[in-house]
Amino acid sequence: MNDMRAALYDSYGPPEVLYEGRVPVPVRKPGEVLVRVHAASVNGGELYGRAGKVRLLTGRRFPQR
């Protein structure tokens, strides 16, 4: 298992900016665990983040992968 599926986005915007892609599986460090996720949800804060509204409050630029 070298890579995994992920919901990605490269720009702020509506749900349509999301797409499915593949990213490397994180490397587990000593004292850490790696959890396989079968389902996930989206909360209101994540919607604001994807829309770019959190940036207005925090001044942070677009998150880096």
N, C-alpha and C positions, 0 to 999 in steps of 0.2 A: 504494500500500500504506500505508494510514493506521493500521490496527490489525492485531493478530495474535491468534491463539488462545493461551490459556494455561491451565494447571492452577492453580486458585485455591482458597483456603480462607479462611473468615472466623472460624473458631474452632478450638481445639485438638480433637483427637479421632482416631478411627480413619479408615481410608481413605475411608469414606463421607462425610466432611466435604469431600472434594475435589470440585470441579465444573469443567466447562469454561466459560471465559468469554473475553471479548475485552478486550484492553488496548491502549493506544497503542504503536506501534512506537517504541522509544527513538530519540532524536535523536543521530546520530553527531557527536561533537566532533572538532576537528582532532587528528590523531595517533591516532584511534581507528578501529576497524573494526566493522562490524555483521555478525554471522554468522547465516545462516539455519540453523536446526536442524531436521533431519528426524526425529530419534529422540533420546530421552534415557532415563536410568535414574535410579533412586532408591537412595541408599545408606543405611546404618544411621543415620548422623548426621541425615539428613533425616527419617527416621522418628521419631527422638527429638524433633526440633524440632517436627514437626507434632503430636506427642502432648503437647507442652508440657513435656517432661522437661528440656530444655536450660535453660529458664527457671529451674528450681530451682537449677541450678549457676551461672548467670550473673547472675540477677536481672533480666534484660532482660524487658520487656513484649512483648506480641504484636507481631510485625513489621508495619510500616506499608508500604502499597504506594505 
